[in-house]
Amino acid sequence: MTTAQDGVRVEPSAKRVRVYLGGRAVADSSRPLLVWENPYYPTYYFPADDVDRDLLTPDGETARSPERGDAEVFTVKVGPTAAPGAAQHYAASPVEELKGHFRFDWEAMDSWFEEDEEIFVHVRSPHTRIDVLPSSRHIRVEIDGVTIAETRSARLLFETGLPTRYYVPQTHVRMDLLERSDTVTRCPYKGTARYWSIRVGDRLHTDLAWSYPTPLPESQKAAGLIAFYKVDIYVDGVLHVDPKRR
């Protein structure tokens, strides 16, 4: 059941979720809550009984949220490894479902697991879906009047709430115009992306192309293909308008 109170959306999760620091499970729960603190993705909250309280030391501070109320702040410490202020306990939240639950700072912890699969970047929303579909539509990518890629063998990646991305086989891309970048980004649904900049004439367009060499399972069909943004993409001769360019 989904509930929303004072602008906070809460859903129960059926997944077993574990949080580790210094090789120890700080929290291990088969009844965590998914809490949307922002509109884009949730955060896990854990019942107090599923948290190893021996690893937590009160900081003597209070974290205040206008929606979630006041939370007691704790340092999480496992042997020599310490994460100051990384845990918050909502003993008396105005949101009924959050009472007695702990929240852990994502970045401060070493690793997070849903069942036995490690998750990265942030908690995955159960309402986000990835579909990668083969398409024979004519895709042409252009920048500064120069065609960078052209294909009828693209894979279209549909991700909930985001623009369609057109992934093109490298053999259909002007790789002579692409220069490898040091930029790396990570996505909890797709994996780790590597980037290229595009050089047209004397102008270098930074980080406009990317690829997932070894994507996560739901995005495997896009493995090794190249996508573009902030460029002109024509789909069956019609200019595709990328909202990120506005």
VOPA-643725 format. One line per field, with one value per atom (N, C-alpha, C): residue number from 1; x, y, z; atom name. Coordinates in Angstrom, 1 decimal, always signed. Layout:
N
nr: (NUM ...)
x: (X ...)
y: (Y ...)
z: (Z ...)
atom: (CA ...)
REM end
This chain:
246
nr: (1 1 1 2 2 2 3 3 3 4 4 4 5 5 5 6 6 6 7 7 7 8 8 8 9 9 9 10 10 10 11 11 11 12 12 12 13 13 13 14 14 14 15 15 15 16 16 16 17 17 17 18 18 18 19 19 19 20 20 20 21 21 21 22 22 22 23 23 23 24 24 24 25 25 25 26 26 26 27 27 27 28 28 28 29 29 29 30 30 30 31 31 31 32 32 32 33 33 33 34 34 34 35 35 35 36 36 36 37 37 37 38 38 38 39 39 39 40 40 40 41 41 41 42 42 42 43 43 43 44 44 44 45 45 45 46 46 46 47 47 47 48 48 48 49 49 49 50 50 50 51 51 51 52 52 52 53 53 53 54 54 54 55 55 55 56 56 56 57 57 57 58 58 58 59 59 59 60 60 60 61 61 61 62 62 62 63 63 63 64 64 64 65 65 65 66 66 66 67 67 67 68 68 68 69 69 69 70 70 70 71 71 71 72 72 72 73 73 73 74 74 74 75 75 75 76 76 76 77 77 77 78 78 78 79 79 79 80 80 80 81 81 81 82 82 82 83 83 83 84 84 84 85 85 85 86 86 86 87 87 87 88 88 88 89 89 89 90 90 90 91 91 91 92 92 92 93 93 93 94 94 94 95 95 95 96 96 96 97 97 97 98 98 98 99 99 99 100 100 100 101 101 101 102 102 102 103 103 103 104 104 104 105 105 105 106 106 106 107 107 107 108 108 108 109 109 109 110 110 110 111 111 111 112 112 112 113 113 113 114 114 114 115 115 115 116 116 116 117 117 117 118 118 118 119 119 119 120 120 120 121 121 121 122 122 122 123 123 123 124 124 124 125 125 125 126 126 126 127 127 127 128 128 128 129 129 129 130 130 130 131 131 131 132 132 132 133 133 133 134 134 134 135 135 135 136 136 136 137 137 137 138 138 138 139 139 139 140 140 140 141 141 141 142 142 142 143 143 143 144 144 144 145 145 145 146 146 146 147 147 147 148 148 148 149 149 149 150 150 150 151 151 151 152 152 152 153 153 153 154 154 154 155 155 155 156 156 156 157 157 157 158 158 158 159 159 159 160 160 160 161 161 161 162 162 162 163 163 163 164 164 164 165 165 165 166 166 166 167 167 167 168 168 168 169 169 169 170 170 170 171 171 171 172 172 172 173 173 173 174 174 174 175 175 175 176 176 176 177 177 177 178 178 178 179 179 179 180 180 180 181 181 181 182 182 182 183 183 183 184 184 184 185 185 185 186 186 186 187 187 187 188 188 188 189 189 189 190 190 190 191 191 191 192 192 192 193 193 193 194 194 194 195 195 195 196 196 196 197 197 197 198 198 198 199 199 199 200 200 200 201 201 201 202 202 202 203 203 203 204 204 204 205 205 205 206 206 206 207 207 207 208 208 208 209 209 209 210 210 210 211 211 211 212 212 212 213 213 213 214 214 214 215 215 215 216 216 216 217 217 217 218 218 218 219 219 219 220 220 220 221 221 221 222 222 222 223 223 223 224 224 224 225 225 225 226 226 226 227 227 227 228 228 228 229 229 229 230 230 230 231 231 231 232 232 232 233 233 233 234 234 234 235 235 235 236 236 236 237 237 237 238 238 238 239 239 239 240 240 240 241 241 241 242 242 242 243 243 243 244 244 244 245 245 245 246 246 246)
x: (+0.8 +0.0 +0.9 +0.5 +1.2 +0.5 +1.2 +0.6 +1.4 +0.7 +1.3 +0.8 +1.7 +1.3 +2.3 +1.8 +2.6 +3.7 +3.3 +4.2 +5.2 +5.2 +6.1 +5.3 +5.9 +5.3 +6.0 +5.3 +5.9 +5.3 +6.1 +5.6 +6.4 +5.8 +6.5 +7.2 +8.4 +9.1 +9.2 +9.0 +9.1 +10.5 +11.5 +12.9 +13.6 +14.5 +15.5 +16.6 +16.8 +17.8 +18.8 +20.1 +21.2 +22.1 +22.6 +23.5 +24.8 +26.0 +27.2 +28.2 +28.9 +30.0 +31.1 +32.4 +33.5 +33.3 +32.6 +32.4 +31.3 +30.5 +29.4 +28.1 +27.1 +25.7 +25.2 +25.1 +24.5 +23.0 +22.4 +20.9 +20.7 +19.7 +19.3 +17.8 +17.0 +15.6 +14.9 +13.8 +12.9 +11.6 +11.6 +10.4 +10.8 +11.7 +12.1 +11.0 +11.1 +10.1 +10.9 +10.1 +10.6 +10.0 +10.9 +10.4 +10.9 +10.0 +10.4 +10.6 +11.9 +12.3 +12.4 +12.5 +12.4 +11.5 +11.2 +10.2 +10.8 +12.1 +12.8 +13.1 +13.5 +13.8 +13.7 +13.4 +13.2 +14.5 +14.3 +15.4 +14.8 +15.7 +15.2 +15.3 +14.2 +14.1 +13.9 +14.6 +14.6 +14.0 +13.2 +12.6 +13.8 +13.6 +14.7 +15.2 +14.2 +14.6 +15.5 +15.6 +16.4 +17.8 +18.1 +19.3 +20.2 +21.5 +22.4 +22.8 +22.0 +22.2 +23.6 +24.2 +25.6 +26.6 +26.3 +27.2 +27.0 +25.9 +25.5 +25.8 +26.3 +26.6 +25.9 +25.1 +24.4 +25.4 +25.1 +26.0 +25.6 +24.4 +23.9 +23.3 +23.0 +22.5 +21.1 +20.4 +19.1 +19.0 +18.5 +18.3 +16.8 +16.6 +15.2 +14.7 +13.5 +12.9 +11.5 +11.0 +9.7 +8.6 +9.0 +8.0 +8.1 +9.3 +9.6 +9.8 +9.9 +10.1 +11.5 +11.7 +13.1 +13.6 +14.9 +15.5 +16.8 +17.0 +18.3 +19.4 +20.5 +21.6 +22.6 +23.1 +24.1 +25.3 +26.5 +27.6 +27.6 +27.9 +28.0 +29.5 +29.8 +31.2 +31.4 +32.3 +32.6 +34.1 +34.6 +36.1 +36.7 +37.7 +38.3 +37.5 +36.5 +35.7 +34.6 +34.5 +33.4 +32.8 +31.5 +30.7 +29.9 +30.5 +29.9 +28.6 +27.5 +26.3 +25.5 +25.9 +25.4 +24.0 +23.6 +22.3 +21.3 +20.1 +19.1 +17.9 +17.5 +16.4 +15.1 +14.0 +12.8 +11.9 +12.1 +11.4 +9.9 +9.7 +8.4 +8.1 +8.2 +7.9 +6.4 +6.1 +4.6 +4.1 +5.0 +4.5 +4.5 +3.3 +3.1 +4.0 +4.1 +4.9 +6.3 +6.9 +8.3 +8.7 +7.7 +8.1 +8.8 +10.0 +10.8 +11.7 +11.8 +12.6 +14.0 +15.0 +16.3 +16.5 +17.2 +17.6 +19.2 +19.8 +21.3 +21.7 +22.7 +23.3 +23.9 +23.4 +23.8 +25.3 +25.9 +27.3 +28.2 +27.7 +28.6 +28.7 +27.8 +27.9 +28.8 +29.4 +30.3 +29.5 +28.4 +27.6 +26.2 +25.3 +23.9 +23.5 +22.7 +22.2 +20.7 +20.1 +18.7 +18.8 +18.2 +18.4 +20.0 +20.5 +21.9 +22.6 +21.9 +22.5 +22.8 +24.1 +24.5 +23.9 +23.5 +22.9 +23.8 +23.8 +24.7 +24.0 +24.6 +24.2 +23.1 +22.0 +20.9 +19.9 +18.9 +17.9 +17.1 +16.8 +16.1 +14.6 +13.9 +12.4 +11.7 +10.8 +10.0 +9.1 +9.0 +8.1 +8.9 +10.2 +11.0 +11.3 +11.0 +11.2 +12.1 +12.9 +13.8 +13.4 +13.1 +12.9 +13.8 +14.6 +15.5 +15.0 +14.5 +13.9 +14.6 +14.8 +15.4 +14.4 +15.0 +14.2 +14.8 +14.0 +14.4 +14.2 +13.7 +13.5 +14.8 +14.7 +15.9 +16.4 +17.5 +18.1 +19.3 +19.3 +20.5 +20.9 +22.1 +22.6 +23.5 +23.2 +23.9 +24.4 +25.6 +26.0 +26.8 +26.5 +27.1 +27.0 +25.9 +25.7 +26.4 +27.1 +27.9 +27.2 +26.9 +26.3 +27.3 +27.0 +27.9 +27.6 +26.3 +25.9 +24.6 +24.4 +23.2 +23.0 +21.8 +21.5 +20.0 +19.7 +18.4 +18.4 +19.5 +19.6 +19.8 +19.1 +19.3 +18.6 +18.9 +18.2 +17.6 +16.3 +15.7 +15.5 +16.1 +16.0 +14.9 +13.9 +12.8 +12.9 +13.1 +13.2 +12.2 +11.4 +10.3 +10.7 +9.9 +10.1 +11.3 +12.0 +13.1 +12.9 +13.6 +13.4 +13.9 +13.4 +13.9 +15.3 +16.1 +17.5 +17.7 +18.5 +18.7 +20.1 +20.3 +21.6 +22.0 +23.2 +23.6 +24.8 +24.8 +26.0 +27.3 +28.4 +29.6 +30.0 +29.7 +30.0 +29.2 +28.2 +27.4 +27.6 +28.7 +29.1 +30.4 +30.5 +31.8 +32.8 +33.4 +34.2 +35.5 +35.8 +37.0 +36.8 +35.5 +35.2 +35.0 +35.1 +34.9 +36.2 +36.4 +37.6 +37.2 +37.9 +37.5 +37.7 +36.8 +36.8 +37.1 +37.5 +37.8 +36.5 +35.4 +34.2 +33.6 +33.1 +32.4 +31.2 +30.0 +28.8 +28.3 +27.5 +26.9 +25.4 +24.6 +23.2 +22.8 +21.8 +21.4 +20.6 +20.2 +19.4 +20.2 +21.2 +21.9 +23.4 +24.0 +25.4 +26.3 +27.6 +28.6 +28.8 +28.7 +28.8 +30.2 +30.8 +32.0 +31.6 +32.4 +32.0 +33.0 +32.5 +33.3 +32.9 +33.9 +33.6 +33.6 +33.0 +32.9 +33.6 +34.5 +35.3 +34.7 +34.2 +33.8 +34.5 +35.4 +36.3 +37.2 +37.2 +38.1 +37.4 +36.1 +35.3 +35.2 +35.5 +35.3 +34.0 +33.1 +31.8 +32.0 +32.1 +32.5 +31.4 +31.7 +30.9 +29.4 +29.3 +28.0 +27.6 +28.5 +28.2 +28.7 +27.9 +28.3 +27.8 +28.4 +28.1 +28.2 +27.5 +27.6 +28.2 +29.5 +30.2 +29.7 +29.4 +28.9 +27.7 +26.6 +25.4 +24.8 +24.0 +23.2 +22.2 +21.7 +20.9 +19.7 +19.0 +17.8 +18.2 +19.5 +19.9 +20.9 +21.0 +22.0 +21.9 +20.7 +20.5 +21.2 +21.6 +22.3 +23.8 +24.3 +25.7 +26.6 +27.5 +28.5 +28.0 +26.7 +26.1 +26.3 +26.2 +26.5 +25.3 +25.0 +23.9 +24.5 +23.6 +24.0 +22.9 +23.4 +22.4 +23.0 +22.2 +22.6 +23.1 +22.5 +22.8 +21.4 +21.5 +20.3 +20.1 +19.0 +18.7 +17.4 +17.5 +16.4 +15.9 +14.6 +13.9 +13.0 +13.3 +12.5 +12.3 +13.4 +13.5 +12.9 +12.4 +11.8 +12.7 +13.0 +13.9 +13.3 +14.1 +13.7 +14.2 +13.2 +13.6 +13.8 +15.1 +15.5 +15.1 +14.3 +13.9 +15.1 +16.2 +17.4 +18.1 +17.8 +18.4 +17.7 +16.6 +15.8 +16.4)
y: (-1.2 +0.0 +1.2 +2.2 +3.5 +4.5 +5.3 +6.3 +7.6 +8.7 +10.0 +10.9 +11.5 +12.4 +13.6 +14.8 +16.0 +16.0 +15.6 +15.6 +14.5 +13.5 +12.4 +11.2 +10.5 +9.3 +8.1 +7.1 +5.9 +4.7 +3.7 +2.4 +1.3 +0.2 -0.9 -1.6 -2.3 -3.1 -4.5 -5.4 -6.9 -7.4 -6.5 -7.0 -7.0 -8.0 -8.0 -7.0 -6.0 -5.0 -5.0 -5.0 -4.9 -3.7 -3.1 -2.0 -2.4 -2.2 -2.6 -1.4 -1.5 -0.6 -1.4 -1.3 -2.0 -3.5 -4.1 -5.5 -6.0 -5.2 -5.6 -5.1 -5.9 -5.5 -4.5 -3.3 -2.3 -2.4 -2.7 -3.0 -4.1 -4.9 -6.1 -6.3 -6.0 -6.0 -6.6 -7.4 -7.8 -7.0 -5.9 -5.1 -3.6 -3.2 -1.8 -1.0 +0.3 +1.3 +2.0 +2.2 +3.1 +4.5 +5.5 +6.8 +7.8 +8.5 +9.5 +10.8 +11.1 +12.4 +13.5 +13.0 +13.8 +13.1 +13.8 +13.2 +12.0 +11.9 +11.1 +9.6 +9.4 +8.1 +8.0 +6.8 +6.7 +6.5 +6.5 +6.1 +5.0 +4.1 +3.1 +3.5 +3.2 +3.4 +2.0 +1.8 +0.5 +0.5 -0.5 -0.6 -0.7 -0.2 -0.1 -1.6 -2.5 -3.9 -4.5 -4.0 -4.6 -3.8 -3.0 -2.2 -2.6 -2.8 -3.2 -2.0 -1.8 -0.5 -0.5 -1.6 -1.6 -0.9 -0.7 +0.0 +1.5 +2.0 +3.4 +4.1 +5.3 +6.2 +7.5 +8.0 +9.3 +10.4 +11.3 +12.5 +13.7 +13.6 +14.7 +15.8 +15.5 +16.4 +16.0 +16.9 +16.7 +17.1 +16.3 +16.6 +17.0 +18.2 +18.6 +18.7 +18.1 +18.2 +18.7 +19.6 +20.1 +19.1 +18.1 +17.0 +15.8 +15.4 +14.2 +14.4 +15.6 +15.9 +15.8 +15.7 +15.7 +14.3 +14.2 +12.8 +13.0 +12.0 +11.9 +11.4 +12.0 +11.7 +10.8 +9.8 +8.9 +8.8 +8.4 +8.0 +6.5 +6.0 +4.5 +4.1 +3.2 +2.8 +1.3 +0.8 -0.6 -0.7 -1.1 -1.1 +0.2 +0.3 +1.7 +2.5 +1.9 +2.6 +3.4 +4.7 +5.5 +6.3 +6.5 +7.4 +8.3 +9.5 +10.5 +11.0 +11.0 +11.6 +10.8 +9.5 +8.8 +8.2 +8.1 +7.5 +8.5 +8.4 +9.3 +8.4 +8.6 +7.9 +8.8 +8.4 +9.2 +8.5 +8.9 +8.3 +8.8 +10.1 +10.6 +11.5 +10.9 +11.6 +11.9 +13.1 +13.4 +12.4 +11.8 +10.8 +9.4 +8.9 +7.8 +6.6 +6.3 +5.1 +5.2 +6.4 +6.6 +6.5 +6.5 +6.4 +5.1 +5.3 +4.2 +3.7 +4.4 +3.9 +4.7 +4.0 +4.6 +4.8 +5.9 +6.3 +6.3 +5.8 +5.8 +6.6 +7.4 +8.2 +7.2 +7.4 +6.4 +6.4 +7.6 +7.7 +7.3 +7.4 +7.1 +5.6 +4.8 +3.4 +2.8 +1.6 +0.9 +0.3 -0.3 -1.0 -1.3 -1.4 -1.7 -2.9 -3.8 -4.9 -5.0 -5.3 -5.8 -7.3 -8.0 -9.5 -9.7 -10.5 -10.7 -9.9 -8.9 -8.1 -6.7 -6.3 -5.0 -3.9 -2.8 -1.7 -0.5 +0.3 +1.5 +2.8 +3.9 +5.2 +5.7 +5.1 +5.4 +4.2 +4.3 +3.2 +3.2 +2.1 +2.0 +2.1 +2.9 +3.0 +1.8 +1.2 +0.1 +0.6 +1.9 +2.5 +2.9 +2.7 +3.0 +1.8 +1.8 +0.7 +1.0 +0.1 +0.2 -0.8 -0.3 -1.1 -0.8 -1.8 -1.5 -2.4 -1.7 -2.3 -2.1 -3.1 -3.0 -2.2 -1.4 -0.5 -0.4 -0.5 -0.3 +1.1 +2.0 +3.4 +4.0 +5.0 +5.6 +6.7 +6.5 +7.4 +8.1 +9.4 +10.2 +11.2 +11.2 +12.1 +13.2 +14.4 +15.5 +16.6 +17.1 +18.3 +19.2 +20.5 +21.5 +21.2 +20.6 +20.2 +19.0 +18.3 +17.1 +15.9 +14.8 +13.6 +12.8 +12.5 +11.8 +10.3 +10.0 +8.6 +8.4 +7.3 +7.0 +5.5 +5.1 +3.7 +3.4 +2.1 +1.5 +0.3 +0.3 -0.8 -0.3 +0.7 +1.3 +0.5 +0.7 +0.2 +1.4 +1.4 +2.5 +2.2 +3.1 +2.9 +3.8 +3.1 +3.9 +3.7 +4.8 +4.8 +5.7 +5.3 +6.0 +7.4 +8.4 +9.8 +10.5 +9.8 +10.4 +10.3 +11.2 +11.1 +9.8 +9.4 +8.2 +8.5 +7.5 +7.6 +6.6 +7.0 +6.2 +5.7 +4.4 +3.8 +3.2 +3.6 +3.3 +2.3 +1.3 +0.5 +1.3 +1.0 +1.7 +1.7 +0.7 +0.6 +1.5 +2.1 +3.1 +4.5 +4.7 +6.0 +6.5 +7.8 +8.3 +8.4 +7.2 +7.1 +8.0 +8.3 +9.2 +10.6 +11.0 +12.3 +12.3 +11.1 +11.0 +10.9 +11.6 +11.5 +11.0 +10.0 +9.4 +10.4 +10.5 +11.4 +10.6 +11.4 +10.7 +10.6 +11.2 +11.3 +9.9 +9.6 +8.4 +8.7 +8.2 +8.3 +7.0 +6.9 +5.6 +5.8 +4.8 +4.8 +3.5 +3.6 +2.4 +1.4 +1.8 +1.0 +0.5 +1.3 +0.9 +0.5 +1.1 +0.7 +1.9 +1.6 +2.6 +3.0 +4.3 +4.8 +5.5 +5.3 +5.9 +6.9 +8.0 +9.1 +9.4 +10.1 +10.7 +12.1 +12.9 +14.2 +14.1 +15.1 +15.1 +16.3 +16.1 +17.2 +17.3 +18.5 +18.9 +20.1 +20.0 +21.1 +21.5 +22.7 +23.2 +23.2 +22.7 +22.8 +21.4 +21.4 +20.1 +20.3 +19.4 +19.3 +18.3 +18.7 +17.9 +16.9 +15.6 +14.6 +14.6 +14.5 +14.4 +13.0 +12.1 +10.7 +9.8 +8.7 +7.8 +6.3 +5.4 +4.0 +3.3 +2.2 +1.3 +0.0 -0.2 -1.4 -2.6 -2.6 -3.8 -3.3 -3.1 -2.6 -3.6 -3.2 -4.0 -4.8 -5.9 -6.9 -6.3 -5.3 -4.8 -3.9 -3.6 -2.7 -3.4 -4.8 -5.5 -5.3 -5.1 -4.9 -3.7 -2.7 -1.5 -1.6 -2.8 -3.0 -2.6 -1.7 -1.3 -0.3 +0.0 +0.9 +2.3 +3.3 +4.7 +5.6 +6.4 +7.3 +8.7 +9.7 +11.1 +12.0 +13.2 +14.2 +15.6 +16.6 +18.0 +18.0 +17.1 +17.1 +17.1 +17.2 +17.0 +15.6 +15.0 +13.6 +13.6 +13.0 +12.9 +11.4 +11.3 +10.0 +9.9 +9.0 +9.0 +10.3 +11.1 +12.4 +13.6 +13.3 +14.3 +14.6 +15.9 +16.3 +16.0 +15.2 +14.8 +15.9 +16.5 +17.5 +17.0 +17.1 +16.6 +17.7 +17.3 +18.3 +18.9 +18.1 +18.6 +19.7 +19.9 +21.0 +22.3 +22.3 +23.6 +24.4)
z: (+0.0 +0.0 +0.0 -0.8 -0.8 +0.0 +0.8 +1.6 +1.3 +1.4 +1.3 +2.4 +3.1 +4.2 +4.3 +4.3 +4.4 +3.3 +2.1 +1.0 +1.0 +1.9 +1.9 +1.4 +0.4 -0.1 +0.5 +1.0 +1.6 +1.1 +0.7 +0.3 +1.0 +1.4 +1.9 +0.8 +1.1 +0.1 +0.6 -0.3 +0.0 -0.1 -0.5 -0.7 +0.6 +0.7 +1.8 +1.5 +2.3 +2.1 +3.2 +2.8 +3.7 +3.4 +4.5 +4.4 +5.2 +4.5 +5.1 +5.3 +6.4 +6.7 +7.4 +6.9 +7.5 +7.6 +6.6 +6.6 +7.4 +8.1 +9.0 +8.4 +8.6 +8.2 +9.3 +9.0 +9.9 +10.0 +8.9 +8.9 +8.0 +8.3 +7.6 +7.8 +6.7 +6.9 +5.7 +6.0 +5.0 +4.9 +5.6 +5.7 +5.7 +4.8 +4.8 +4.2 +4.3 +3.7 +2.6 +1.5 +0.4 +0.7 +0.9 +1.2 +0.1 -0.5 -1.6 -0.9 -0.7 -0.1 -1.3 -2.5 -3.7 -4.7 -5.8 -6.7 -7.6 -7.6 -8.6 -8.2 -7.0 -6.5 -5.0 -4.4 -3.0 -2.2 -0.9 +0.1 +1.0 +1.4 +2.3 +3.8 +4.5 +5.9 +6.6 +7.7 +8.3 +9.7 +10.1 +11.4 +12.4 +13.6 +14.6 +15.0 +15.0 +15.3 +14.3 +13.1 +12.1 +11.9 +12.9 +12.8 +14.0 +13.8 +14.8 +15.6 +16.7 +17.5 +18.2 +18.4 +19.0 +18.1 +16.9 +16.0 +15.9 +16.6 +16.5 +17.8 +17.7 +18.9 +18.6 +19.6 +19.4 +19.3 +18.3 +18.1 +19.0 +19.6 +20.4 +19.5 +18.3 +17.4 +16.8 +16.3 +15.7 +14.3 +13.4 +12.0 +11.9 +11.3 +11.2 +9.7 +9.5 +8.2 +8.4 +7.6 +7.7 +7.4 +6.6 +6.2 +7.2 +7.5 +8.3 +9.8 +10.2 +11.6 +12.0 +13.4 +13.9 +14.1 +13.8 +13.9 +14.7 +15.6 +16.4 +15.4 +15.5 +14.6 +15.3 +14.6 +15.1 +14.2 +14.8 +14.1 +14.0 +12.8 +12.6 +12.7 +13.5 +13.7 +13.8 +12.9 +12.9 +12.9 +14.1 +14.3 +14.0 +13.2 +12.9 +11.9 +11.3 +10.3 +10.9 +10.7 +11.3 +10.2 +10.3 +9.4 +10.3 +10.6 +11.5 +10.9 +11.8 +11.4 +10.2 +10.0 +8.9 +9.1 +10.3 +10.7 +11.3 +11.0 +11.6 +12.1 +13.3 +13.9 +14.1 +13.4 +13.5 +14.6 +15.8 +16.9 +17.0 +16.5 +16.7 +15.4 +14.3 +13.0 +12.9 +12.3 +12.0 +11.0 +10.2 +9.2 +10.0 +10.2 +11.1 +10.7 +9.4 +9.0 +9.3 +9.5 +9.7 +11.2 +12.1 +13.5 +13.8 +14.5 +15.0 +13.9 +12.7 +11.6 +11.6 +11.0 +10.8 +9.3 +9.0 +7.7 +7.7 +6.7 +6.5 +5.3 +5.5 +4.4 +3.3 +2.1 +1.0 +0.9 +0.7 +0.3 +1.5 +2.7 +3.9 +4.1 +3.6 +3.8 +2.7 +3.0 +2.0 +0.8 +1.2 +0.1 +0.6 -0.5 -0.3 -1.1 -0.6 -1.3 -1.2 -2.4 -2.5 -2.7 -1.8 -1.8 -1.9 -2.9 -2.9 -4.1 -4.6 -5.6 -5.1 -5.3 -4.9 -5.8 -5.2 -5.9 -5.8 -6.8 -6.9 -7.1 -6.8 -7.1 -6.2 -6.2 -5.3 -5.4 -4.5 -4.5 -5.8 -6.3 -7.5 -7.3 -8.0 -7.9 -8.5 -7.8 -8.4 -9.5 -9.7 -10.7 -12.0 -12.0 -13.1 -13.9 -15.2 -16.1 -17.2 -17.6 -18.8 -19.8 -21.1 -22.2 -23.3 -23.8 -24.9 -26.1 -27.2 -28.3 -29.6 -30.4 -31.7 -32.6 -33.5 -34.4 -35.7 -36.8 -38.1 -38.6 -37.7 -38.1 -38.5 -39.4 -39.9 -38.9 -38.3 -37.3 -37.9 -37.8 -38.3 -37.2 -36.9 -35.9 -36.5 -36.3 -36.9 -35.9 -36.2 -35.4 -36.2 -36.1 -37.0 -38.5 -38.9 -40.2 -40.7 -39.9 -40.2 -39.6 -40.5 -40.0 -39.2 -38.0 -37.1 -37.1 -37.2 -37.2 -38.0 -38.7 -39.4 -39.5 -39.2 -39.1 -39.2 -39.6 -39.5 -38.6 -37.7 -36.8 -35.4 -35.0 -33.7 -32.6 -31.4 -30.2 -29.5 -29.3 -28.6 -27.1 -26.3 -24.8 -24.3 -23.7 -23.1 -21.6 -20.9 -19.4 -18.8 -17.9 -17.3 -16.9 -17.5 -17.1 -17.8 -18.7 -19.4 -21.0 -21.7 -23.2 -23.8 -24.9 -25.6 -26.0 -25.8 -26.3 -27.4 -28.4 -29.6 -29.6 -29.4 -29.3 -30.7 -31.2 -32.5 -32.5 -33.4 -33.4 -33.8 -33.2 -33.4 -34.9 -35.6 -37.0 -37.9 -37.3 -38.0 -37.5 -36.8 -36.2 -36.8 -37.1 -37.5 -36.3 -36.0 -34.9 -35.0 -36.3 -36.5 -36.0 -35.7 -35.2 -33.7 -33.1 -31.6 -30.9 -29.8 -29.0 -27.6 -27.1 -25.8 -24.7 -23.8 -22.7 -21.4 -20.4 -19.1 -18.2 -18.7 -18.0 -17.8 -16.6 -16.3 -15.4 -15.8 -14.9 -14.6 -13.6 -13.2 -13.0 -13.4 -13.3 -12.6 -11.6 -10.9 -11.8 -12.9 -13.8 -15.0 -15.4 -16.7 -16.4 -15.4 -15.1 -15.3 -15.7 -15.8 -17.3 -17.5 -18.9 -19.1 -20.3 -20.8 -21.9 -21.9 -22.8 -23.9 -25.0 -26.0 -26.2 -26.6 -27.2 -28.7 -29.4 -30.8 -31.4 -32.3 -32.9 -34.4 -34.6 -36.0 -36.4 -37.4 -37.7 -36.6 -36.2 -35.1 -33.7 -33.7 -32.5 -31.8 -30.5 -29.8 -28.9 -29.1 -28.3 -27.2 -26.0 -24.9 -24.4 -24.3 -23.7 -24.2 -25.5 -26.2 -26.5 -26.4 -26.8 -25.6 -25.4 -24.4 -24.7 -24.0 -24.2 -22.8 -22.7 -21.6 -22.0 -21.8 -22.3 -21.6 -20.3 -19.6 -18.8 -19.4 -18.7 -17.7 -16.8 -15.9 -16.7 -16.1 -16.9 -17.7 -17.1 -17.7 -19.0 -19.1 -20.2 -21.1 -21.0 -21.8 -23.3 -23.8 -25.2 -25.8 -24.9 -25.3 -25.2 -24.8 -24.6 -25.8 -25.6 -26.6 -27.7 -27.6 -28.6 -28.1 -29.0 -28.6 -28.8 -27.7 -27.7 -27.7 -28.0 -28.2 -27.5 -27.1 -26.7 -27.0 -27.0 -27.3 -28.8 -29.6 -31.0 -31.8 -33.1 -33.9 -34.3 -33.8 -34.1 -35.0 -36.2 -37.1 -37.0 -36.8 -36.7 -37.9 -38.9 -40.1 -40.8 -40.7 -41.4 -40.6 -39.4 -38.5 -37.4 -37.2 -36.1 -34.7 -34.0 -32.6 -31.7 -30.9 -30.0 -28.6 -28.1 -26.8 -25.8 -24.8 -23.8 -23.0 -22.9 -22.2 -23.0 -24.2 -25.0 -24.8 -24.2 -24.0 -22.9)
atom: (N CA C N CA C N CA C N CA C N CA C N CA C N CA C N CA C N CA C N CA C N CA C N CA C N CA C N CA C N CA C N CA C N CA C N CA C N CA C N CA C N CA C N CA C N CA C N CA C N CA C N CA C N CA C N CA C N CA C N CA C N CA C N CA C N CA C N CA C N CA C N CA C N CA C N CA C N CA C N CA C N CA C N CA C N CA C N CA C N CA C N CA C N CA C N CA C N CA C N CA C N CA C N CA C N CA C N CA C N CA C N CA C N CA C N CA C N CA C N CA C N CA C N CA C N CA C N CA C N CA C N CA C N CA C N CA C N CA C N CA C N CA C N CA C N CA C N CA C N CA C N CA C N CA C N CA C N CA C N CA C N CA C N CA C N CA C N CA C N CA C N CA C N CA C N CA C N CA C N CA C N CA C N CA C N CA C N CA C N CA C N CA C N CA C N CA C N CA C N CA C N CA C N CA C N CA C N CA C N CA C N CA C N CA C N CA C N CA C N CA C N CA C N CA C N CA C N CA C N CA C N CA C N CA C N CA C N CA C N CA C N CA C N CA C N CA C N CA C N CA C N CA C N CA C N CA C N CA C N CA C N CA C N CA C N CA C N CA C N CA C N CA C N CA C N CA C N CA C N CA C N CA C N CA C N CA C N CA C N CA C N CA C N CA C N CA C N CA C N CA C N CA C N CA C N CA C N CA C N CA C N CA C N CA C N CA C N CA C N CA C N CA C N CA C N CA C N CA C N CA C N CA C N CA C N CA C N CA C N CA C N CA C N CA C N CA C N CA C N CA C N CA C N CA C N CA C N CA C N CA C N CA C N CA C N CA C N CA C N CA C N CA C N CA C N CA C N CA C N CA C N CA C N CA C N CA C N CA C N CA C N CA C N CA C N CA C N CA C N CA C N CA C N CA C N CA C N CA C N CA C N CA C N CA C N CA C N CA C N CA C N CA C N CA C N CA C N CA C N CA C N CA C N CA C N CA C N CA C N CA C N CA C N CA C N CA C N CA C N CA C N CA C N CA C N CA C N CA C N CA C N CA C N CA C N CA C N CA C N CA C N CA C N CA C N CA C N CA C N CA C N CA C N CA C N CA C N CA C N CA C N CA C)
REM end
